[in-house]
Amino acid sequence: MVKHSPFAEPTIHADSFVSEFIALEKDMRDWLLRTDPTVVNRVDYRTALSFRQIVEYLYQREMITPSLRDDFLAVNKYRNLLIHGHTNLVPDDIINKLKAAKANWKNMKK
């Protein structure tokens, strides 16, 4: 019996995914700090805002939809799997989710 992976077949290497993720995270952080400069006073000033903190902040203020929040968190979960060495390839469905999340984020900022 063949066991099925919970992930689709990997198609690209982690470095491409991580580069795209970092660009999204930086864009979101920069936008948030420009939009609400007081946000740094609400979190530990000694550390940068985490991606999850940014997503939760935006979601709690109804600045992103529940669906976009879920996509961001799914992509972040896969990013953590990569960074912590659980995999080094990224499946198409995660790449597509990252691309869709980036496009939705870009449209939301307008």
C-alpha positions as CSV (number, residue, x, y, z in Angstrom):
1,M,0.0,0.0,0.0
2,V,1.3,3.4,-1.0
3,K,1.2,6.1,1.7
4,H,0.1,9.5,0.4
5,S,1.9,12.6,1.5
6,P,-0.2,15.4,3.0
7,F,1.5,17.6,0.5
8,A,1.4,17.6,-3.3
9,E,4.5,16.7,-5.3
10,P,7.3,19.2,-4.7
11,T,8.2,21.3,-7.7
12,I,10.6,24.0,-6.7
13,H,13.4,24.4,-4.2
14,A,13.0,26.1,-0.9
15,D,15.2,29.1,-1.6
16,S,12.8,30.4,-4.3
17,F,9.9,30.0,-1.9
18,V,11.7,31.7,1.0
19,S,12.8,34.6,-1.2
20,E,9.2,35.2,-2.3
21,F,8.0,34.8,1.3
22,I,10.5,37.3,2.6
23,A,9.5,39.9,0.0
24,L,5.8,39.5,1.0
25,E,6.6,39.7,4.8
26,K,8.8,42.8,4.3
27,D,6.1,44.5,2.1
28,M,3.4,43.8,4.7
29,R,5.6,44.9,7.6
30,D,6.6,48.1,5.9
31,W,3.1,48.9,4.8
32,L,1.8,48.3,8.3
33,L,4.4,50.5,9.9
34,R,3.7,53.3,7.4
35,T,-0.1,52.9,7.9
36,D,0.0,52.7,11.7
37,P,3.4,53.8,13.1
38,T,2.1,53.3,16.7
39,V,1.9,49.5,16.1
40,V,5.5,49.1,17.3
41,N,4.4,50.4,20.7
42,R,1.9,47.6,21.0
43,V,4.4,44.8,20.6
44,D,7.8,44.1,22.1
45,Y,9.9,46.9,20.7
46,R,13.1,44.8,20.9
47,T,12.0,42.4,18.2
48,A,10.6,42.9,14.7
49,L,6.9,42.1,14.2
50,S,6.5,38.4,13.3
51,F,4.6,37.5,10.2
52,R,1.9,35.9,12.4
53,Q,1.7,39.2,14.4
54,I,1.2,41.2,11.3
55,V,-1.5,38.9,9.9
56,E,-3.3,38.8,13.2
57,Y,-3.1,42.6,13.6
58,L,-4.6,43.1,10.1
59,Y,-7.3,40.5,10.6
60,Q,-8.4,41.8,14.0
61,R,-8.9,45.2,12.5
62,E,-10.8,43.7,9.5
63,M,-8.1,44.9,7.1
64,I,-7.9,41.4,5.5
65,T,-10.5,38.8,5.0
66,P,-10.7,35.5,6.9
67,S,-9.8,33.7,3.7
68,L,-6.7,35.8,3.1
69,R,-5.7,35.4,6.8
70,D,-6.0,31.6,6.3
71,D,-3.9,31.7,3.2
72,F,-1.2,33.8,4.9
73,L,-1.1,31.4,7.9
74,A,-0.9,28.3,5.6
75,V,2.0,29.8,3.7
76,N,3.7,30.7,7.0
77,K,3.3,27.2,8.3
78,Y,5.0,25.8,5.2
79,R,7.7,28.4,5.6
80,N,8.3,27.1,9.1
81,L,8.6,23.5,7.8
82,L,11.3,24.7,5.4
83,I,13.2,26.8,7.8
84,H,13.3,24.0,10.5
85,G,14.5,21.4,8.0
86,H,11.4,19.2,7.6
87,T,11.5,19.6,3.8
88,N,13.5,21.4,1.1
89,L,11.0,21.3,-1.8
90,V,7.7,23.2,-2.1
91,P,4.6,21.7,-3.6
92,D,2.6,23.5,-6.3
93,D,-0.4,24.1,-4.1
94,I,1.7,26.1,-1.6
95,I,3.4,28.1,-4.4
96,N,-0.1,28.8,-5.8
97,K,-1.3,29.9,-2.4
98,L,1.7,32.2,-1.9
99,K,1.1,33.8,-5.3
100,A,-2.6,34.2,-4.7
101,A,-1.9,35.7,-1.2
102,K,0.6,38.1,-2.7
103,A,-1.9,39.2,-5.4
104,N,-4.7,39.6,-2.9
105,W,-2.4,41.6,-0.6
106,K,-1.4,43.9,-3.4
107,N,-5.0,44.5,-4.3
108,M,-6.0,45.1,-0.7
109,K,-3.3,47.8,-0.3
110,K,-4.8,49.9,-3.1
